[in-house]
Amino acid sequence: MEETTNQTHFTLVILAAGLGSRFGGLKQLTPIAPNGECILDFSIYDALQYGVNKIVLIIRKETHQLFQEHLKKIAKKIEIIYVFQDVNTIPVDFSFPARQKPWGTGHALLMAKNTIQNEPFIMINADDFYGRAAYKSASESLRLMNESIYGLVAYPIQNTLSQNGTVSRGECKLLNGELSEVIERFAIEKVSDTIYYDNRNQEMDENTLVSMNFWLFDNSIFQYLEIAFKTFLEDYEGDNKEFLLPDVINNLLLSGSAKVKVTSAHSQWFGVTYSDDLELAKEMIASLIRQNQYPETLWL
């Protein structure tokens, strides 16, 4: 494992409470490497090279034992804190007993509030492989983080598609290298040489930057999340609407409360949106191991 000097130490917050409905199972712990490692293992391995000194895993309570067992070797190397995302963990003034669907990414991140003190942190999805270069870029950008400047590592849309179905992505609108808005695009797919969204009604340039939920924050984000979540609940009408992090970010940008510096990732993303994506993920990891990017066994 390479050493990097003058590192900015940070916490890695990992969203791992998703239901994986399109995948059909607990994809966060699905093995993609010969010795049982999952995408999550490779993300932690990469982050360890660039200054991470604590991991916060946001999970569903019923999966706690599974994650503990899988990560027991890593837990000997670095502190791991488990936080449960529960649909009933909402401000005391509210009650929605009929709600069963998780509240969304904004709520998931808010659950980590008490685990983050004054350190900067990176937030990622457990089931996305971001590539080592993303963590290197993020570690450099973290030095600029404060209560009004956040960060995002974004990817060209052409690097984030699935061969097995459509995907949704947050298109990043930029102004002078800073994020001006995230616009959710649905039903994105590549047909021949053209990328479409909105059920093939709109075209998208292959180099359009999109968010894959690789955010850089400090703990000031939690005060914004708390206020926004309360407003969300006040307007909630009993449907399955989600409290999404990009919506909170858009409001901060619109009000001028924060800026988001955007870095374009120089690495290949891959994930397992669909069960058929699994074989490609295994092939990608096998190729990286053959190139000596990773050892055959991550955790000894």
N, C-alpha and C positions, 0 to 999 in steps of 0.2 A: 504494500500500500504506500503510495507516494506521500511525502510530507510537504506541507505548504507552510511557509513562514508568514509571519504577520497576519495570522488568521483573525477574523472577527468571529468570536464564538456566538452560536445561535442555537435556538431550539427548533426542532423539526416537528411541526404539527401535521399529523396524517389523518385525513378523513377516511374512515374505514367502516362506517355504519350503513353504507348503502345496501339495498336489498338485492341488487343484482337480478332484477326480474327478467331482463332480456337475455342475460347470460344463463340463468337457470340454476343458480346456486351461489355459494360463498366464494365469489371469484377472487376476493382479496387474499385468500390463502391457497388458491389453486396452484399446484407446482408447475413451473415452466422450465426447470433445470434438472439435470440427472440426479442430484442429491436432495431433491424435494424443495429447493428454494422457490419462492414465489416472487412476483415483481417487487413486492414490498421489501424483500431482503436486499435486492439490488439498489433500491432507492436509499436505504439506510447505509449500505456499503459505500455508495458514492458520497453521501452527505458526511460520513465520518472522515473523509479525506479533506474536507473543506471547513472544518470547525464546529460541527454539531456537537453539543455536549449534553443534550437532553432530548428525549423523544416523548411526545404526547400523542397517544393513539386514541382517537374518538371512535368508539365502537358501540354496538348494541350489547346490552348486558348479557344476553343469552349466548354471545360468542366469546365472552371473556376467557373462559378456560381454554378454548381452542387457540386464541391468540397467545396466551401465556405459554402454552405448551410449545407452540411453533417458535416463539421468540426467546426461549429460555437461554440459549447460548449467547444471543445478543445482549440479554439482560445482565450478563456477567461483565460486559464491556462498557455499557452506558446505561444511565438511568432511564427507565421506561415508566411513564405514568399513564394509566388507563382512565379514560373519562367516558361515561356512558351518555349517549344521546337518547333521551327518553321523550316521547311525545307529551308526557305530563309535566316535564320540567319547563314551566312557563311562569311568568310573574304571578304572584298570589291573587292579584285582582281578577284573574281570568280563569275560566274553566271550560274545557271543550271535551267532555268525556266520550263523545262519539268519534273523535278524531283518532285514526289509527295510522295513517300515513305519516312518516317523519316530516318535520317542518321544513327541511331543506338545508342548503349549505351554510346560509347565514346563521341559522340556529345551531348547526353542528359546530361551527367555529366558536360561537358564543359560549358553548359548553366548556371550552378550554380556558376561560377567563381567569380562574383562580390558580392556574398552573403556570401562568406567564407573569413574570415580575417586570424587571426593567430591560430584559434582553430583547434584541430583535428576534424575529422568527420567520421561518419559511413555512408556508402551508401548501400541501400537495394532496393529491388523491392516492389512495393505496394501490389502485389498480392501473395506474398510468406509469409507464417507463419513460422517463424524461431524458435520460442520457447524461453522462458525467459532465459534459460541457455546460449543461444547464446549472449545475450546482457550483461550478467554478465561477460562472458569470454572476450567479446570485450572491455568492460569498463576497465578491468584489462590490456589488451594488449595496449590500447590507450596511456598508460603512456610511452610506448617505441617508439611511433611514432615520426618520424622526416623526414627531406627531403630525406633521403636515406633508411629508414626502414618503410615499410607499413605492412598491415596485411590482413588476409583473414580467415574468419570462414567457414570451409568446412564441408561437410556432406558425410557419407557413401552412396554410390549410392543406396543401398537397401532401404534407408529411403526417397528417393526422386522420386520414380516411380509413374506413374499413372496406375490405373486399367482400364482406358478407352481409352488408345492409347499410341503410342510411344512418347518419349520425347527426347530433345537434352540437353546435359550436358557438362560442361567443365571439363574434367578429369584433376586432379591435379597431376603432377609429382613432387615428393619431394626429397630433398637431405638434410639430417641432420635437418629436421624440417622446412626447408625453401622451398618455391616454386621454382622450376626450369623451369617449363613450364605448360601452360594450353592448352590442346588439345581438341578441340571441337569434341564430339562424337554425332552422329546422329542416329535416329531410335532406341533408347534404349527401351527395353521391357523385362519383365520377363516371361519366358515360362517354366511351371513346376517349377523346382528349379534352373533354369539357367538364368542368365542375359545376353542378347545379345545386340549388336549394329551393325550398318551398315547392316540393313535388315537381321539380324540373321546370318551374315557371320563371326562375331567375338564375342568371349565371354569376359565377364568382371567379375572380382571377386566382390562379394557383398559388400566387405569392402573398395573398391576403393573410395578414396575421390574425391568429385566433388565440383565445385564452384556453389553456388546458388546466386551469386552476392551480397554477404555480405562482403563488402570491408571496410578496415580501412585506411584512408589517412590523410595527412595534406595538406595545400594549395599548396605545391610544385608540386602536381600532375597536376595542371592546366597548368604550363609552358610546361610540357611534352605533354599534350593533344593538346595544341595549335600548337606546332611544328609538331606533328604527323598528326593532321588533315589537316594542310596545305600540307604536303607531300601526304596524301591520295587524296586530291582534285587535286593536280598536276597530279596524275596518273589516275584520274577518267576518265572512258571511256563512260560514259552515261548509264551504266547499273544500276541495283538496288543494287549494292554492298554496304554493310554497314560498317561504321567506328565503330569497336567494341572495347570495353574496354580491353578484354583479349589480343587482338593483341598488344595494346599499352604496356600492362604489360609485355608480352613476349619479346618485343623489349628492354624494360628497363632491364629486367633480363639478356638478352643476352649481352647487352653492359656493364653490371655491374653498371649501373646508380642507381639502387635501389635493395633492398632485400625485400622479402615478407615473414613474419613469418606466418605460418599456424597453426591454432588451429582447432582441430576436435570437432564438435558440439556434445554435449551430450543431444540432444533434438530431438524430432520428427518434421521433416519438413512436411508441406502439402501446397498444392496450388490448383488453379483452372485453369489448362491448358485447360481442356475441360468442357463443360457445365455439363456433367455427373459427374464431380469431385465435384460439389457443394454439393451434399447430404452427401458425406463423410466428407467434410469440416465442415458442420453443425453438424454432429455426433461427430467429434473430439472436436469442441468447446463446445458442450453440455456436453461431458464427463469431460472436464477440469473445467467447471463451477460446475458440480456435485462434483468434487474433491476439490472445493473451491480454485482453482488456480486463478480464476477470479470471480468478483461479477456478479450477474445477469444483472446489469446495470452498464456499465463502467463509463459513464459520467453523473453525477447528476446535 
